[in-house]
């Protein structure tokens, strides 16, 4: 008769097989997502050899807000998810087309103000997105927002209609403060977006409004810095002589309540290119991760992008971003990543595990930091008590 403690029931075997298949599929999906993003990086490395900056006379140093989670300056530093970059100006500067394409439209909304959309074609198709019937892409769109009212007159005078060819460097309009640009304390500026594959915003993607054959059913916003060479001598200016580095540093316990937090720093404020954070709990000294979480800005991994509103909310149950103010006085760019104590669970005060955090920029350059498990305050007290007791017993034996 078989030993019940060692036998495996058919039901258990089937369950094990199902979980194994699901694990393999998840791994394949993760690998595919990374491969697809690598295709995008490669495609834009080709494109950026023929691009110009969207505001004439401006450089990377004039970027006042970057892509992804931010402390919104126009709303007292409250958290939101920024879909583009903001380029500061006095108002009236020429806003130009960044890459050869065709005119899509000029329009107005309460949030974007006067805005222009240009459609562009990639040299080669790229595989990306979640819609199996539409994953090969050759198009991307650039958006230019908060333009002056004089922009409307300018576009009319040009006689452009949908499909008109627009060369790189062509004046599209003028930097302004129309729409929800943040008021006088934060305006005027150009809000500049890159949307990959589709011109639809996330809200239209989800609702299915106005969808066309070019829609992929994913949030299309990408980091606009993919369009520009980070080592361009004109756009870097004096900072070209300074090296660009990324770093991570553990912050003091309690900096973020109920969480272990790390400070991310880009050595140059004009190269705020961070795109991904991977948090892993591993056995000390090496081994496979037993717990992990990824925050990827360009692919929206780790964020709830099912609606615009949810994307603007922080999920503090898992590792999350705590963005810091991005001011003109800074010479570097910084943001914090918080790792909740509740998410770490028992691993937090288990010395046989360590926490590894890896940060990567849009071009896949990365930096990592390993943090030893940190005992909870109650654990410190227990250790201290045990040490006191051991010392007392040792003295008693000697006496």
C-alpha positions in Angstrom: 0.0 0.0 0.0 1.5 3.4 -0.9 2.5 5.8 1.8 -0.1 8.6 1.9 2.5 11.1 3.1 4.6 10.6 0.0 2.1 10.0 -2.7 0.8 12.8 -5.0 -2.9 12.7 -6.0 -3.9 13.2 -9.6 -5.7 16.5 -8.6 -2.5 17.8 -7.0 -0.5 16.8 -10.1 -3.0 18.6 -12.4 -2.8 21.7 -10.2 0.9 21.7 -10.2 0.9 21.4 -14.0 -1.5 24.3 -14.4 0.7 26.5 -12.1 3.8 25.5 -14.0 2.2 26.5 -17.3 1.0 29.8 -15.9 4.4 30.5 -14.6 6.0 29.8 -18.0 3.5 32.0 -19.8 4.1 34.8 -17.3 7.8 34.6 -17.9 7.4 34.5 -21.6 5.1 37.6 -21.4 7.7 39.4 -19.3 10.5 38.6 -21.8 8.3 39.6 -24.7 7.5 42.9 -23.1 11.2 43.7 -22.5 12.0 42.6 -26.1 9.3 44.8 -27.5 10.5 47.8 -25.5 14.1 47.1 -26.7 12.7 47.3 -30.3 11.3 50.8 -29.5 14.6 51.9 -28.0 16.4 50.7 -31.2 13.8 52.5 -33.4 14.1 55.8 -31.7 17.9 55.6 -31.6 17.6 55.8 -35.4 15.0 58.5 -35.4 16.9 60.8 -33.0 19.6 61.4 -35.6 17.2 63.6 -37.5 15.2 65.3 -34.7 15.3 68.9 -33.4 14.2 70.2 -30.0 10.6 71.4 -30.0 11.2 75.0 -28.8 13.7 77.0 -30.8 16.7 78.3 -28.8 15.9 76.0 -25.8 18.0 73.1 -24.4 17.5 70.2 -22.0 18.2 72.6 -19.2 14.8 74.3 -19.9 12.9 71.1 -19.1 11.0 72.0 -15.9 8.9 68.8 -15.5 9.7 65.3 -16.7 7.7 62.2 -17.6 6.1 59.9 -15.1 5.1 60.3 -11.5 5.7 63.9 -10.3 5.0 66.4 -7.5 2.8 68.7 -9.5 4.1 72.3 -8.9 0.8 74.0 -10.0 -1.2 72.0 -7.4 1.0 72.4 -4.2 3.2 69.4 -5.0 0.3 66.9 -5.2 1.0 63.5 -6.9 0.0 63.0 -10.5 1.3 61.0 -13.5 2.8 63.4 -16.1 2.3 62.2 -19.7 4.9 64.4 -21.3 7.7 66.9 -20.5 7.3 70.7 -19.9 9.7 73.2 -21.5 9.9 76.5 -19.8 9.7 79.8 -21.7 8.9 83.5 -21.5 6.0 83.2 -24.0 6.0 83.6 -27.8 9.0 81.4 -28.6 8.8 79.4 -31.8 7.5 75.9 -31.3 8.8 73.6 -34.1 8.1 70.2 -35.5 10.7 67.8 -34.0 10.8 65.2 -36.9 9.5 65.1 -40.5 5.9 64.1 -40.7 2.4 65.1 -41.7 0.0 67.6 -40.2 -2.7 65.8 -38.2 -4.8 68.6 -36.6 -5.0 71.8 -34.5 -7.5 71.8 -31.7 -8.4 73.2 -28.3 -9.4 71.6 -25.0 -9.7 73.1 -21.5 -6.6 71.1 -20.3 -4.3 71.3 -23.4 -5.4 74.7 -24.6 -4.4 75.2 -28.3 -2.5 72.1 -29.4 -1.1 70.8 -32.6 -0.6 67.1 -33.5 1.9 65.8 -36.1 2.0 62.2 -37.3 5.4 60.6 -38.0 6.5 57.3 -39.6 9.3 55.1 -38.2 12.0 53.8 -40.6 11.0 50.2 -39.7 8.0 48.6 -38.0 8.1 47.8 -34.3 6.3 45.1 -32.4 4.5 46.4 -29.4 1.2 46.4 -27.6 -1.4 44.0 -26.2 -3.8 43.7 -29.2 -2.8 40.5 -31.0 -4.3 41.7 -34.3 -2.4 45.0 -34.1 1.1 44.8 -32.8 3.2 45.9 -35.7 3.7 49.7 -35.7 5.3 52.2 -38.0 3.7 55.4 -36.6 4.1 57.8 -33.7 2.6 61.2 -32.9 3.9 64.3 -31.3 1.7 66.8 -29.4 2.4 70.4 -28.7 0.2 72.0 -26.0 -0.7 75.4 -24.4 0.1 77.2 -27.6 -0.9 80.9 -28.0 -4.0 82.0 -29.9 -1.7 83.4 -32.5 -0.9 79.8 -33.4 -4.4 79.3 -34.8 -3.8 82.3 -37.2 -0.4 80.9 -38.1 -1.8 77.5 -39.0 -4.6 79.0 -41.0 -2.1 81.2 -42.9 -0.1 78.1 -43.8 -3.1 76.4 -45.4 -2.2 73.1 -43.8 -4.8 70.3 -43.8 -4.7 66.8 -42.6 -1.8 65.0 -44.4 0.2 68.1 -45.4 3.9 67.4 -45.2 5.8 69.2 -42.4 9.6 69.1 -42.3 11.6 68.9 -39.1 12.2 72.4 -37.7 9.0 73.9 -39.3 7.4 76.5 -37.0 4.1 75.1 -35.8 3.1 77.9 -33.5 4.2 79.8 -30.4 4.8 78.8 -26.8 2.0 80.1 -24.5 -0.3 79.5 -21.5 -3.7 78.5 -22.9 -5.8 75.8 -21.3 -4.8 74.3 -18.0 -1.2 75.4 -18.0 -1.0 75.9 -14.3 -1.5 79.7 -14.0 1.1 82.5 -13.9 3.3 80.7 -11.3 3.9 77.9 -13.8 3.2 79.4 -17.2 3.9 79.8 -20.0 5.5 76.5 -21.1 5.2 73.9 -23.8 3.8 70.6 -22.7 5.3 68.1 -25.2 4.1 64.5 -25.7 5.2 61.5 -27.6 2.4 58.9 -28.3 3.5 55.7 -29.8 1.4 53.8 -32.3 -1.8 55.8 -31.8 -3.0 59.4 -31.4 -5.7 58.4 -28.9 -5.4 59.3 -25.2 -5.9 56.6 -22.6 -9.5 57.7 -22.0 -10.5 57.0 -25.6 -8.5 53.8 -25.7 -10.5 52.4 -22.7 -13.9 53.8 -23.8 -13.5 52.8 -27.4 -14.5 56.2 -28.7 -13.3 57.2 -32.1 -11.0 54.2 -32.5 -9.4 53.5 -35.8 -7.4 50.7 -37.3 -4.2 52.2 -35.9 -5.2 51.7 -32.2 -3.4 49.2 -30.0 -5.5 49.2 -26.9 -2.7 50.4 -24.6 -1.8 53.7 -23.0 0.4 55.2 -25.8 2.3 57.9 -24.0 6.1 57.4 -24.0 9.0 59.4 -22.5 9.6 62.2 -25.1 13.3 62.1 -24.4 13.4 59.0 -26.6 13.4 61.4 -29.5 16.7 63.2 -28.5 20.3 62.3 -28.3 21.3 62.8 -24.6 24.8 63.6 -25.7 23.8 66.3 -28.3 26.4 69.0 -27.9 23.9 71.8 -28.6 21.2 70.5 -26.3 23.6 69.6 -23.5 25.6 72.9 -23.7 28.1 73.4 -20.8 27.0 70.2 -19.1 28.5 68.1 -22.0 31.8 68.1 -20.1 30.0 66.6 -17.0 29.4 62.9 -16.8 25.9 61.6 -16.5 25.4 59.0 -13.8 22.6 57.4 -11.9 22.7 56.4 -8.3 20.6 54.9 -5.5 21.0 55.6 -1.7 19.1 54.3 1.3 17.2 57.0 3.1 16.9 57.2 6.9 14.3 54.9 8.4 11.0 56.9 8.7 11.7 59.3 5.8 8.7 57.7 4.2 6.3 56.4 6.9 5.9 52.7 7.2 8.3 52.0 4.3 11.9 51.5 3.5 12.8 54.3 1.0 15.7 54.9 -1.4 16.7 58.1 -3.1 17.3 58.0 -6.8 19.6 60.7 -8.3 20.5 61.6 -11.9 23.7 63.6 -11.7 22.4 66.1 -14.3 19.0 67.8 -13.9 18.6 68.1 -17.7 18.8 64.3 -18.1 15.8 63.2 -16.0 15.6 60.0 -18.0 14.6 57.4 -15.3 12.1 54.8 -16.6 12.1 51.6 -14.5 12.6 50.5 -10.9 12.8 46.8 -10.1 12.6 45.8 -6.4 13.6 42.2 -5.5 13.9 40.3 -2.3 16.6 37.7 -2.6 18.4 35.2 -0.3 21.5 36.9 1.2 24.6 36.1 -0.8 22.7 35.3 -4.0 19.8 33.3 -5.4 16.6 33.8 -7.2 14.2 36.5 -6.1 11.4 35.3 -3.8 9.5 38.6 -4.0 9.6 41.3 -6.7 7.8 44.3 -8.2 8.5 46.4 -11.2 7.6 50.0 -11.9 8.1 50.8 -15.6 7.0 54.2 -16.8 7.0 53.7 -20.5 5.2 50.4 -20.3 3.0 51.4 -17.3 4.0 48.2 -15.5 3.2 48.4 -11.8 0.7 51.3 -12.4 -3.0 51.0 -12.9 -3.5 52.5 -16.4 -7.1 51.2 -16.8 -8.3 54.8 -16.5 -6.8 58.2 -16.4 -7.9 58.8 -12.9 -6.4 55.6 -11.5 -3.1 56.3 -13.2 -2.9 59.5 -11.2 -3.3 57.6 -7.9 -0.6 56.0 -5.9 -0.9 52.3 -5.0 1.0 52.3 -1.7 0.5 48.6 -1.0 3.4 47.7 -3.2 6.7 49.6 -4.0 5.7 53.1 -5.3 7.2 56.4 -6.3 7.4 59.4 -4.0 8.4 62.1 -6.5 10.3 65.2 -5.3 9.9 68.7 -6.4 11.8 69.5 -9.6 13.0 73.1 -9.3 15.1 75.4 -11.5 17.7 75.7 -8.7 18.6 72.0 -8.9 21.7 70.7 -10.6 20.5 67.1 -10.4 17.2 65.2 -10.6 15.9 63.2 -7.7 13.0 61.0 -6.8 12.3 58.4 -4.0 11.0 54.9 -4.3 9.2 53.6 -1.2 9.0 49.9 -0.3 6.1 49.3 2.1 6.9 47.3 5.3 3.6 45.5 4.7 4.7 44.4 1.2 8.0 43.1 2.6 6.3 41.2 5.4 8.5 38.9 7.3 11.4 39.4 4.9 12.0 42.9 6.3 13.5 41.6 9.5 14.9 38.3 8.3 18.7 38.7 8.1 18.9 35.8 5.6 17.4 38.0 2.9 18.4 41.2 1.2 16.6 43.8 -0.9 18.0 44.6 -4.3 16.7 47.7 -6.2 17.7 48.4 -9.8 16.9 51.7 -11.6 17.1 52.1 -15.4 16.7 55.0 -17.7 14.9 55.1 -21.0 18.0 53.9 -22.9 18.4 50.9 -20.5 21.4 52.2 -18.6 21.0 51.0 -15.0 22.3 51.2 -11.4 21.6 48.9 -8.5 21.8 49.0 -4.7 21.6 46.1 -2.2 20.1 46.8 1.2 20.3 44.3 4.1 17.1 43.4 5.8 16.3 46.0 8.5 14.9 44.7 11.8 11.8 46.4 13.1 12.1 48.6 16.3 10.5 45.8 18.4 13.2 43.4 17.0 15.9 45.8 18.1 14.5 45.8 21.6 14.3 42.0 21.7 17.9 41.7 20.5 19.0 44.3 23.1 17.2 42.4 25.9 18.7 39.1 24.8 22.2 40.6 24.8 21.6 42.1 28.3 20.4 38.7 29.6 23.5 36.9 28.0 25.8 39.4 29.7 24.2 38.9 33.1 24.4 35.1 32.8 28.0 35.3 31.8 28.8 37.5 34.8 26.9 35.0 37.1 29.0 32.1 35.8 32.2 34.0 36.4 31.2 34.9 39.9 
